[in-house]
Amino acid sequence: MNGWEIDNQNSVLVNLAELLNDRNHIAVEISGIIGTPVQIGHVGEYIASQVFSITLEESASTPAIDGFFQKAALEDSPSTSNGMQKGKTFLTLQFNRHL
């Protein structure tokens, strides 16, 4: 390697380190908003809870239920939500009044 290649590699690594630092600061801010670790599923659940007035379950490990709708038409209906997977945005809602 010549001196230019080493300098270029170092500048790429410095840039990468700065971007990772920025990402970590953004993740801390997002986590403060949503109240959970910044994972795409948690972010999707939070967004769905705000848009559809869903009260989320306290435990993220509750099987098949992420929360309950709070609006009259859907009140007490359990829901599950999914965020992004492989670049496609989707939301899965499952209704079962017999839980």
N, C-alpha and C positions, 0 to 999 in steps of 0.2 A: 504494500500500500504506500502511496505517496502522501505527502503532507496534506494535499487538497482533499483526498478521500477520507483521511482521518478527521479533518475539520468538518467536512460535510456530514460524516457519520455522527460526530459529536453534536452538531447543530440539530440533526434529526432527533437524536435522543433527548436533547434539551427541550425541543419542541414537544415531543411526546410526554416528557415529564410534566411540562407546564399544562398540557391538555388534561392529563390524568389528575393533576392537582385541582384544576377547574372543575372537572367532573365530580371529584370527591366533595368539593364545596357545594355544588349544586345538589348532590345526593343528600347532604345534610339538611339543606333547606327544604327539599321535597319531603324528606322523612319527618321534618318538623310539621309540615302541613298535613300529611296523611296519617301520621302517628304510628307508622309501621316501617320496617326496612323497605328500601327502594328496590322492589322487584316488580316486574311488569304486571304480574297478577294482582299484587297489592294496589298498584296504581290504578289498574282497571276497575277493581272493586270500589276503590274510593270514588272514582269518577262516576261510576254507575250509582253509587249510594247518593251522591249529590244530585244527579240528574233525575233519578227515579224515586227519590225520597225513600231509600232503603236504609233500615237500621242494620248495620253489619253485626254478625255474631262476634262476640269478644274473642273467641278462639278461632284462629285460621284453620284449625284441623277438624272442625265439625264436619262430619261426612255429608256430602251432597247439598249442604246449605251454607250460603255466604251471609244471608241476612233475610229480613222481612220487609216487604213493602209497607209503607205507612199511609199511603193515600187511600181513601175510602173504597175505590173500585178494586183495589188489589190488597187491601189491608189484611195483614196476617198471612198472606201467601208467601211461602218460602221462595227464595230466588237463588240462583247461582249466576255468577258473571265471569266472563273470561275476557282478558285484555287482548294483547297482540300475540300472535304466534306466527313466526316465519314471515313477518312483514304484512300480514293481513289482519285487519281489525275486525273483531266480531264480538258479539254479545250473545250468550246463551241464557235464556230464561226458562226455568222449569217451574211449573205450577203444580202444587199438590195440596189440596185443602184437607187431606186425610192424614197428615202427619201428626 
